Amino acid sequence: MANSDQTILVTGGAGFIGSHTVVQLLNSGFKVSIIDNLDNSVMEAVDRVREVVGPQLSERLEFTKGDLRNKDDLENLFSKTKFDAVIHFGGLKAVGESVANPLRYFDFNLAGTINLYQVMAKYNCKKMVFSSSATVYGQPEKIPCVEDFNLQATNPYGRTKLFLEEIARDIQKAEPEWRIVLLRYFNPVGAHESGKLGEDPRGIPNNLMPYIQQVAVGRLPELNVYGHDYPTKDGSAVRDYIHVMDLADGHIAALQKLLTTENIGCSAYNLGTGQGTSVLEMVTAFEKACGKKIPMELCPRRPGDATAVYASTEKAEKELGWKAKYGVEEMCRDQWNWATNNPWGYRGEA
Ligand code: WQD
């Protein structure tokens, strides 16, 4: 099988997007080593990855509990294994939490990533796929978002992603042998078709789809729809929701490009579908998937939210040979399958 002698380090590989990407890496023939501090994820997710890929491929997966802010944790890994590339998910990603506690975000996301780059350089591993976010577009003046748009941050979490994109560009400019791909995710939703892997946020979900999911399984009473007076088709805000499996495959495509293209430099790519879906459309789609009415309350806009954000997908299609395959119906179908199999996520009853 192709890639069979290549080993990829995945930071944050026990998380929502990380665990789905690890499944696809193993299915693509790579060996995988996960480092995760389990601050915002659980070991059960790694056990589920093993279940999904089966015993043979599970032999090619290692897990180490570790924290990127502790250089010794990274030294331990890099001194024992030669990594062909790193896919770096490890970090915090809740916008609201970052506003309340910016220092925690600068510590986890910035200090952790700088440590990672330093240890990668020491062991001459200079190929990085970095988990960025559409949040670096801030409140885009135009849509769809194109990779060469001006970037802006509207919250500390987004600022860490923006800083880390600039840090990547500076590192690669100083040492051209670095190959770095920055993947800007739009709104990741859905779950693996098996129903064994999915998003399992701690506490009350900030994001729309996990919130709708918890209303549908009866964990929350009703959905607050933030804003119904936007200049959009139905007054609610529009986003580019992308199936987490499409996102995972986008990482495989980016990794293959990185491993085979010497002069890739430091390149950013949107991982979105290019389609905009409103909040109310998402609710209707989920109701169809779960066969239940989602009780909801129309509320004022949430501060900092943009009216509409969706991706231009041309660059990823042309340069990575990647295009999202799944639509909103499959996203809701698979998210509901995960919810019915795991109404309380990985953690079981509250
Ligand atoms: C989507 C829409 C809400 C919850 C965020 C981060 C971004 C990225 C993805 C990490 C908005 C509305 C939501 C609810 C609602 N994360 N909504 N009721 O804000 O587009 O992006 O997650 O990279 O960085 O900013 O996603 O799911 O929070 O909101 O009406 O209970 O759903 O107002 O219009 P968002 P979201």
Boltz pocket constraint, residues with backbone or C-beta under 6 A from the ligand:
constraints:
  - pocket:
      binder: B
      contacts: [[A, 93], [A, 95], [A, 132], [A, 133], [A, 134], [A, 135], [A, 185], [A, 186], [A, 187], [A, 188], [A, 205], [A, 206], [A, 207], [A, 208], [A, 209], [A, 211], [A, 223], [A, 224], [A, 225], [A, 226], [A, 227], [A, 237], [A, 238], [A, 239], [A, 279], [A, 302], [A, 305], [A, 306]]
      max_distance: 6.0
